[in-house]
Amino acid sequence: QAGHSRLALNYVCGVPSNTKSVIVHHFQFEPNRRFPSSPIVSVGSTVLRNDEAPTSPLNFPLQDFTVLLRVVVPTSTAGVYRNLLNIGNNSSNGAEIYITPGATQAVAEIRGSTNNPCPGQAIAYMTPLDLVAQFRDWGTGPTCRLDIGSGFGAWSTASNARSALGNPQIGWNQGSNGLANALYQRLTVATGLVTRQQLQEYDLN
C-alpha cells in the first residue's frame, strides 16, 4: 500500500505446474479513489459505471443550520465548477458546497433567483478536507460562510428571502457538474450556527 492505492494479492495453493506465469482472475483499478468500489466483472472489454447521485431526506423546518463535510477532492475537475453537496434544490432554491475550476478553492453558496457565494478558501488535493459551512437568516435574507480549518471567512451577501427549500433533501454529486470521483468520508448536519469543535463533539457522543 502506498499513498491512496491498495494492492491485494491472491495466491493459488496446489501442486505447481508452471513457475513462469500467473493467472489473474480479477483486477480493477479506479483512479482518485482510496478504496475500490464494488467490482464490475467483464471479459475482454471496458465497462463504465454510471455516476451515483444519492439523496437523503432532510426533515426539519427551514432554519439556521451548519454542515460538516469531510471529503477527498481529486486533482482534476475538468475546468468547470464541481458540486460536492446540495441541501434543497441544486439549481434554484437551496444551499450548496462546491469547488472551483481546477480544484483550487472550496465555496459555500446560497442558491436562488440570484446565487450568493461566500469568499472561496484554498484547498489541497488528495487529502481529507473538513469543510464547515454555516447558513443563516433564511426568512429575511440568507447568507453563508465557510471554514476549511483556519476559521470562518466572511459572510456572503444576502440572497432573496424564502420560507422553504426547493426539495427537503440532501444530495451528493447532483446536477451536470457533480464530482463523481470525490471520496466522501463524513457528513454532519446540525440545526443552529455551531462551531467546528461542537460538530466534532457530536461525532464523539
N, C-alpha and C positions, 0 to 999 in steps of 0.2 A: 504494500500500500504506500502510495506517495502522493502528497497533495490531496486533490479531490478525486483520486482514482482508487478503485478497489479491484483486486485480481483474485479470483478463486480458481484453484487448480483441482481437477478431479482425476484420480489415478485408477486405472482398471487393474484389479487384482486377478491373478491367474497364472497359468503357465506361459512364460514369454515365448513368442514365436518370431518376433521381428524387433530387434533392438534399434533400428534405424528410423522408425517413423512412429507417429501417434495419430489416432483418430480423434478429432474434436467433435463432440456431439453437438454442442451448442455454445455460441459465443455472441454476446451482444454488448456493443459499446454505445454509450449515449453521451455526447459532449455536453459540458456545462452542467453536469449532474454529479452530486456527491455519491449517490447510490443509484443503481439502475432501477427502472420501473419494471412492471410485470413483463415477462418475455413475449416476443412475437416470434413464434417458430415458423420458419419458412425454408424452402429448398431452392437454391439457385436463383433467388430473386430478391429484390429490395422491397420492403414494405414500409408504409408510413403509418404513424399513429395520429389520429385526429387530436387537435388541441383540446384539452379539458378546460371547461369553464364552469366550475361548480358554484352553487349559491347556497346560502343558508338563511332561514327566516330571522328577522330582527323584530322581536316582539316587545318593544317598549315605545311609549308616546315620544314624538319628536321633542328633543330637549338637548341641552349641552351634553356632549359625550367626548370621550378620549379613546384613542386607538393605539395599541402597541402591536406592531407588526415586525416579526423577525423574518428576514428574507435574505437569500444569497442571490445577488444580481450577476448575470453573466457579463462578459466583456463586450459583447456585441449587441446592439439594439437596432441595427439596420437603418440608422439615420432618422428615426422617427420617434415621437413620444410613445412610451410604453406604459400601459396601465398595470399597476400592481394590485390595487384593491379599490372596489366601489362600495359605497353604502348608499342605497337608494337606486337611482337610475343612472346608468353610466354615460348617458348622453345629454340629459337636460335638468334633472332635479335631484340633486344629492351631493355627496361628498366623495372625494377620491384621493388616492395617493399614487403618483406616477413618477417615472424617471424621464429625464430629458434626452434628446438625441445624443448618441454616443455614450450614454450611461454616465454622465458627468455629475448630475445633480438629482436629488430627490425633492419632490414638491408635493405639498398638500393643496387641495383646491376645493372651493365651493362651486358646484355646477348649477347653473340656472339660465335665465334669459341672457345673462352675462356671466362669464366664467371668471372667478376671482381667486387667483393663486396667491399663496404666501411666497415670500422670497425663498428661492431654492438653496439647498445646502449640499456641498460637495460630498460625494460618496466614494468608497473604494470598491474595486472589483473582487469577486470570488471570495468574499469574506462575510460572515454573518453581520447584518445590519439590524440594529434595534431602532426602528423608526417610531417615534411617539408623536401623534398628531392630535390636536385639540380643535373641536368645532363647537361654536357657541352662538347664542342670540338668534336662533332660527326665526322666531316670531317677529323680530324687529329689523334685523339686517345682519345675516350670518357672516361670521369671519372665521378664519382658521390660522393655525401656526404649527410649526414643525420643529422637532428636536431629534437630531440623529446621534446624540451622545455628548454634546458640548453645551447644552442648554437650548431653550426655545429661541427661535428667531422672532422677527416682527410679525404682528398680526396682518392678515391680508386686508384689503379694502372691503367694505361691506357690500354684500350682494343683495338682491331683492328678497324681501321677507317671504316666508312660506309657512304653512301650517302642517305640511306632511311631506314625506319623501315620495319620489316617483314610484318606488317599489319598496315595501317593507322587508328588505333583504340585504345581505352582504354578498358580494360577488368577487371572485378571483378571476383574473385573465378575461375580463369582459370586453366586448367590442372588437372592432377590427384591429386595434393596436394593443391587444393584450400581450403580456410577456409570458409565453407558454413555458419557456425553459428556465424560469426562476425557480429556486428551491425555497418553498415556504416552510418555515420551521415552527412558528408560534403566532397566534393571534389572540389578543385580549381586547374586548370592547367593554368599557366601563361608563356608566352614566355619571355625569358631572365632569368638571375640569380637575383631573387628578394628575399627580406628578409621576415621573418615571419610577421613583422609589416606591410609591404606593402601588403602582401596577405590578412591579416585581414582587411585592409582598403578597398581592392577590395570588400570584402563581405559587407561592410557597405555602399558603394556608389551605 
